[in-house]
Amino acid sequence: MSVQIPVRVPALMNIATRLRIESVRAIAEAGSGHPSTCCSAAELVAALFFAEMRYDPADPQHPDNDRFVLSKGHAAPILYAAWAEAGFLERSHLTTLRRLESDLEGHPTPRLPFVDVATGSLGQGLAAGVGVALNARRIGSEHRTYVLLGDGESAEGAVWEAANVAAHEKLDSLCGITDVNALGQSAPTQWQHDLDALAARWRAFGWHAISVDGHDLPDILDAFEQARQTRGRPTMVLTRTIKGKGVSFMEGLGGWHGKPLKKGEELNRALAELEAQFVPEDGPALRPPAPPAVRRPAPRQGSVGPSAYKRGDTVATREAYGAALARLAASDDRIVVLDADVKNSTFSEKVEKARPDRFYQMFIAEQAMIGAAMGFASRGAIPFPSTFAAFLTRAYDFIRMAAISNLNIKIAGSHAGVSIGEDGPSQMALEDLAMMRAQPNVAVLYPCDGVSTERLVERMAYYRGPAYMRTTRPKTPVIYAPEETFEIGGLKVLRESGADVATVIGAGVTVVEALKAHDELKKDGISIRVIDLYSVQPVDAGTLLRCARETGGRLMTVEDHYAAGGIGDAVASAVAAEGFTVRRLAVREIPRSGTPEQLLDRYGISARHIVAAVRA
């Protein structure tokens, strides 16, 4: 339960006024921003930060602080103003908003220690809040999680995916607050001020819904008290507010979204109106109560342990992934696994069987899954969300925001490429490597056998930042010895001689095809170098350049992926500076159903095509 402190409404009213003043002034100084949406939320933020939430302003990352996620990220200035009011920021810093040298960015990012996840791509905050609240349950913390949403973003499907998950998990420590100011960017919002309609929707999703006047502080505080007393389900506080509240010529008017007040007469008029709204108050300044002092054991790094495979075995990399992850989870309590109803295909079910307390079923809701993983990662967990690689495309905006946040999220996509076979093109991820490589801080891994999968699962878990592993459906032979080691940013030269006439570079299933091609060509006295590019990003440019020089500049990539953005482009980027070019074998049209063998051959990436390309 939150520690109770005397609540003095006049003091909160004055805090809300200061938050408006600081927000409006900072946005005017920046020359861009969203003053009207800050003004509508002022009482909500004042009540949360100075009467409801329990946190240490000097230690924003304290594990037992109540957490706040600003889903309507364009209201960032009021968040910064709240932390200045709490004493963590200097007020003078607020006017550095949106400057290149300032961490007070236009939308909040974890460059600031009091921001857990980057927001501003609307509709994502609630899913992150779900992950934060689930992590509190994992570590046994009583902290509460608050998410401030806008009514406009409540049209996003991702909000309702998260709502479903939160209700299913009975997350009564999660409290959402919707700022229902009735105006979007270009027009009135979908439900405008119809709080009854919004409340009916939240109740239908299994939430406790409370409707209040968002500028009436006693009503707001009473709603937060109800939320704290509610058990077995999350709460959504729906607040009727006025966009631009406090500035007469902005209040409730369209055309002010994203429009700063002009410095000079317009700003001075607004500030004068706001300053006239201060009321008399007595007593010391309001400060949040500190969280409890709880000692927890220091985290320990886990290990996958000895390999489960030997050369000559056959295993699908997706199965090796699940088995390795289960062993890692047994030795590191920070490992959590999230699934989107495909656990028996990705083999993440192995973790569920071994550690059900750290397995989270998100159902067929990939956006909620990645969003919750972001929340987990922001609080120190090491989340592994996994699904078919093709279905990660619908969660890509969340992945993009996880990259902006530089969160320690570890994504696995299975069933990639035409090698999945008969299911057809809707199930074949052929753009996932390009998608993940487009984010400059995401490690992209593509193991070819059971041993490399095991070792890379462990490596990606402790890689600082986001990582993606592509796994495949068919069984492949184990080509590495159990003691082989792998590093992110490395590669393996599998076949090499002084007589090599070309270098063939594959990853995943095409490594097997390249080795078949090597053996076929060797019968005719033709020697090729074969590389397993298991780390597609970062890439070992030095070794690629050495091989290019030693094989006459003849480089060939072969990949179960479209031609754009995958292995071919990764290699080409690495060697272009020294003038080398790359011949690329890739899938170049929309595929169709067939057996894996038929499809690899039909789309030009089988051993037969590698042999023909080398001979040519």
N, C-alpha and C positions, 0 to 999 in steps of 0.2 A: 504494500500500500504506500501511496505517496505520504511523505511527512507533511502534516498540516501546519500552515503558517497563517497568521491573521491576514485576511484579505481586505485591503482598503480600496474601495472602488474609486474614490477620487484620484488616488495615486496611479491606479491602472489607466484611468482616463487620460491623465497627463502623459503617461508613458506612450499610449496610443497616439497622442498628438505629437510627441517628439518623434516617434517612428515615421509619421507622415511628413513632418518637417524635414527630417534627415533624408528621407527617400526622395522627396520632391527636389530638394536642393542638390543632392548628388546627381540625379538624372539630368537636371538642367545644366550642371557643370559639365557633365559628360557630353551633352548635346544629343543623346539618344537614350532610349529606355522606355519603361512602362510605368509612369507615375500613377495612373488611374487604378491599376490593379493592385498596386501597393496600398493605396488609400483604402480600398474596400476591405482589406484584410487586417487593418491596424489593430482593432480591438481583439481579433482572434489571436494574433501573434503576441500582443501584450498579455492577454490572459494565460496563454500557454507558457510563455517564457518566465513570467513573473508571479504566477499564482498556482500553476498546475504542475509544470514539469519539475523534476528533481535532477539536478546536475551540478557539476563543479565547473564554473565558468573559467577557472584557471587550467582545467584539464579536460578539454573537449572530448578526448578519446577514452576517458575513464570507462571501463567495461560495464559499469552499473549505472552510468548516466541514462536517464530517459533519452530516447532518440527522436529526432525530428527530421522528416524528409519533406522538402519543399517540391512537391510534384509540379506545381505551377511555377516552374523555374524562372519565368520572366519577371516574377516578383522578387528577384534576388536582392534588390536594394533594401527591402524591409527586413530580410534575414540578416544582412550585414548591420543594419541599424540596431537590430535586437541584440546582436553580440557586442556592439559598441555600448549599448545601454547596460549590458551585463558586465562590462569592464574588460572584455577580452581584446577588443579592438580600440584603438584610439579614434575618437570621433573625427579628428582631422583627416584620418585615412579614408573616410567615407567618400570624400570628394575626389579620390583617385579612381573612382568607379570607371571601368571599361578602358583604362589606360593600358598600354602595352606592358609597362613595368609593374603593374598592379595585379595582385591575385584576386582582386574584387572584380571578377569577370562579369560579362553581361548576363550570363546564366551560371549558377553555382557549379563548381567542380571541386574535387577533393584536393586541389592545391591548398585549400583552406582546411585546417584540422577539424573544424566543426561541420564539414560537409562529408557525408558518407558516400553518396553516389552523385555523379553528374546528372542534372536534370535540365529540362528545357525542351527535349523532344517529348511532347505532352503524352500523358497516359501511362507513364512508366513508374511513377513514384509509388503507387500502391503495391505493385508487385515487389519492388525493392523492400518496402515496409514489411511485407509478408516474410521475406527472407530474414530481415533484421529481427522480427518477433520470433520466428522459429529458432533463430540462433540463441536468443535469450533463453528459450526453453531448453535448448541443448546444453548450455553452460549453467543452468540453474539460477539465472538472474531474474530478479523481480522487476527489472526495468520495463517501462511501458514504451510503446512506439506510436508516434503521432505522425500522420501524413496529411499535409494540406493540399487539397486538390482544387482545381477550378471547375466551374460548372461546364464550361466549354469543352474541356478535355474529357468530361464524363461521357461524351459520345464515343470515345475510343473503345473498341472491343477489348483491348488489353486491360482496361480498368475492370471489366466484368469477368475476364478470366481470373484476375487476381482476387476479385470478390468471391468467386466460387471456391478458390483454394483456401482463402482465409476462413470461410464458413465451414468448409469440410474439416479443417484443422482445429476448429473451435478456438480461434485465436482471440481470447478475451483481453489480452494485453495490447491489442491493436486498436487504435482509435483513428478513424479518418475524419477529416473536417472538410466539407465542401463549401467553398466561398461562392455562393449563388448570387452573383452580381448581375446576372441576366444579360450581359453584353459580351459578345465574342470580339474577334478582331474586326470583322467586316459587317456583322449583323447581330441581332439579338440571338441568344443561345436557344438551343432546341426546346428547353422547358421553361425558359425565362424564370419568373419568380414562382412557378408552381411547385412549391415544396412538397405538397401532398403527392404529386405524381412521382417526384424523385424518391420520396420516402417509401412509396409503394414498391418501387423497383428494388430498393435496398432490402426491404423486408422480404421480398420474393426471393432474394439471393441468400436469405438466412441471417441477415444482419439485424442488430438492434438499431433502429433509426430514430433520431430525435430532431425535431425542427425548432429553430429558435431565431430570434432577431439577432443578426450578426453584429449589431452595434450596441446591444444591450448587455453590458458586462455581467450583471447578476444572472441573466438568463444563460449566458455562455458558461459561466462558472458552474451553474447548476447542472448544465448538460455534461460537463466534464466529470462532475461528481457522479452522475448517473452512469456514465461510461465506466468509471472505475469500479462501481458496484455491480456491473453486469457480469455474469458468469456464463461461460460455455459458448459465447459467440462474440464476434467483434462488433464495434459500434461505429456508426456513421452519424456525425453531427452535421445537419444541413442548416446552413446559416443564410438567412436573407440579408443581403448587403447591397449597398449602393456603390457602383463603380465611380471612383473619383470622390468618395465621401470626404467632406471637410473643406472642399474647394468649390464654391458655389457655381462657378462657370464650367466645372467638369462634371458635377454630380449627375449621374444617371444619363449622361449624354453620349451618343455615339461619336465616332471620329477622333476619340482621344487615345485609342489603343496604340501603344508604341510611339506616342507623340510627347516629347518633353516640353515642359514649359519654357518659354523663351526667357533668357536672362534679361533683366531689366524690369520694365513695368509689369509684365505678365507674372513673372516669378515673384516680384515684390508684393503684388496684390494677393497672390496665393499665400505667401508666408504671413502676411498681415492677418488674413482671415484665420489661418491656423493658430497663430500665436494668441489670437483673441479667445481661443477655445480652452485655454488653461483654466483650471479651477483651483480654489484653495485646497490645501491638503496639510495634514499634520503627521508627524512621526518620521522615523528614519526611512531611507529609500528601500524599496522592495528588492530583495535578493533571493534567488532560488535556494531551496534547501539542498544540502550536499547529499550525494548518494551514500549508501552504507559502505563501510569498509569490509570487504570480503576478500579473503585470501584464497587464491586458486593455484594449483600446481602449474609450473612453467610448462609450456608445450614441448613435446619431444618429437623429433623427426623420425618418421617411420621408414620401413624398408619392405620391399616386395619379397626379399629373401632369395634363396637359391632358385635357379630356374626350374620350372616344371617340365622343360622340354629338352630333347636331345636331337642332334642331327638325324634326319631321316623321318622324324615324326611329321604328321600333317595336322594343322590346326588353323581354323579361321582366326584372323587377327581380332575380330570382334569378340570371339570367345576368350582369347588370351587377354584381351583388355579387361573383361569382367572378372576373370580369375585373379589377375594381378591387382586390380583395384580392391578386391575383397581382402587380399593379403595385406595390402597397404593400410586399409581402413582398420584392420585388427591391431596395427601397431601405432596409429596416430589418430587420436580422438578428434582432430580438426577435420578429417576427411568426411565430407557429407556427399551423398549421391542423390541426384534428382532425375526423375524419369517422366516420360510423356507417354505412358501406356505401351511401351515397346521393350520392357525390361527383359522379356524372353527372347528378343532378337538382338539387342545390344549386349546381352548377358550381364547387365547391371543387376539382374535378379540375384546374382551370386552374393552381392553385398547385402541385399535385403535379407537373405537367408542367414548370413553370418552376423550382421549388425543391423537389425530392423530399426533400432533407435536412431540410426543416422541415414535412413533411406526415406525419401520423400516422394510420394506419388502425386504428380501434378496433373495427371490425366492428359487428354489430348489438348494441351494448352502450352504450346512451345514458348509463347511470349511470357506467360506467367512463370514458366520454368527458368528461363534465362534471367528474368527480372528478379525472381527469388534468389537465384544463385548470386546475382550482384549484391543483394542485401546480405546474404551469408558472408560473402567475401569481404565486404566492407567492415565486418565485425570480427575478422580473424579466422573464420573457417576457411577450409580449402574445398570449394564445391566442384563436383564433377557432374554437370548436367549432360545427359546423352539422349540421342534420338537418331532416327534416320537422317543422314546428312542432308537429304533433299528438303526435309521439313524445317531445317534451320533457316532457310531463306525467309520464312515468314517472321522469324525472330531477329532478323538481321539488324534492325534498328536498335534493338536492345544490345546486340553484340557491339555495334558501333559505339553506343554510349558506355558500355563496359570498357572498351578500349580507351575512350576519352578519360574515363575514371582511372585507368590503369589498374583495374581490379584483378585480384588473383583468382580468376575464374578459369576453369579447365574444361573445355567443351570437347565432347567426342561425337563424331558423326559416322554412323555405320552405313552399310549398304550403298557404298558410293560406286559410281561408274557403271558402264554397260555390263561389267562382270557379275552384277546381281542376277542377270538372266531374264527369266520369263515375265517378271512383274511389269516390265515395260518402262517407257521413258518418264512417266510421272513419278516413279520411285527412284530414278537414277540421278544422283547428284553428279552433275558434270560441270558445275560452276563453283563448287564449294571452296576449292583451293584459291581461285581468283578472289572470291568474296573475302576469305580470311586474310590473304596476302595484302589486300587493299588497305588493311589497318596496319600501320607501320610498326606497332609494338606487339603484335600477336605472333607468337611462335607457332609455326605450322609444321606438323609432324605427320609422316605417312609411312609407318612400318610395313615391312613385307613378310615378316614371319613371327612366330610366337615369342622367340627370345628378344628380338628388337622391340616388340610391343611391350613386354614386361618392363624392360629397362627404361623405355621412354615414358611409360606411365609414371614411374618413380621420378624421372627427371622433370617431367612437366609439372608434377605436384609441387616441386620446390623451386621451379623457375619463377623469378620475380616478375609477375605480370600475367596477362592473358595468354592462354595457349589453346591450340586446337589439334586434335588427333583425328585423322581419317582412318577408319577401319573398314574392312571389306567382308563381304558375305562368304565367298568360297573358301574352302580350306586351301592352304598353301604349304609347301614343304618347309620344314625348319632348316635353314641353311647356315645358321650361326651356332657356334659352340656355346654351351651354357655360361661360360665365363666371359664371353664377349662384352665389351663395354660400349656405351653410346653416349654422346654428348649432344645437347641442342646446339645447332650450328655446325655439326659434323656431317660426314658422309663416309661410305665404305667403298674402297676400290676392291671389287670382288675377283676380277680377272685382270692380269696385267703382265705384259712382256715387252721386251725391247723391240719386238717386230709388229706391234699393234698398228693397224692401218686406220683405225677410227676409234672414237670413244662413244659408247652407247650408254645413255643415262636414263634410268627408270626409277620408279618408286612403287611400293605396294605390289600389285599383281603384275605389273610390267617388268619388275626385276626378274621374275620367273621366266617371262617370255624372252628377256634379253639373255639370260643364261642358256636357254634352249638355243637361241640363235648363235651364241658363241660356240656351242658344241657342234652345231650343224656346219658352221663356217670352218671350224678347225679341221673337219674331215677333208676339206679341199685346200688345206694349208693357209687359210686366211685367219689372221689373229685380230681379235678386237678387244678393247678394254671395256670392262663393264663396271658401272658405278651404281650403287644404291644411294639415291639422294633422299634418305629418310628425313632429313631436315630441309624442308622446302623454303622455310624462312625462320631464322637467318640461314644463309647458305654459305658453304665453304668455297669462297671465290678463289682462294689461293690454290687449292688442289685442282679445281676445275681448269684454271689457267695452265697449271703445270701439265695436265693431261692434254689440253688443247695443243700446247707446244710440242709435246712428245708424240702426238698422233697426226701430225701434219695439218693441224687446224680443222680436222674433220670431226665435228661434234654432232651427235644425234640424240634427241630426247624422244622418249616414247611414253605416253601417259594415257590413262583411262579417264580422260577429262577433255573438255572442249579446248580448242587451241588457244583461246585467249586467257591469259592471266595465270596459268598453271605452271607446270614444271618447265616447259619450254621457255616461257617468259622469264622465269626465275634464273635459268641458266644463261639465257641471252643477256640479261641485265648484268650478270656477274662477269661475263667475258667480253662484252662489247668495248670496254675501254681500251683493250689491246687489239681491237680490230677483228676479232673472231666472230663468225656467224654460226647459227645453229639450224640444222635441219630438224623439223619437228613432225613426229608422227603423233597424231591426236585424233579424237573423235570430231568430225567436221560437219556433221549433220544431225538432225534429230533422230535418235535411234528408234528401234522397235523391239518387240519381244522376240526371244529366241534363247537358246542355251548360252551359257557364258562363253563356251568355246566358239560357237557360231558368231556371236556378237563381237568378240575380240578380233576375229578374222574379218568379219564383214566391214568393220569400221577401221581397219588398217593398223591395228596395234598388236597383232600376234607375232610370234617368232618368224613366221613365213614372210611377213612384211618387213621385219627388221633385216632379215637375210637379203631380201631383194634390194632394200635401200642401201645396204653396205656394198653389195655387188655393183650397184649403179654408180 
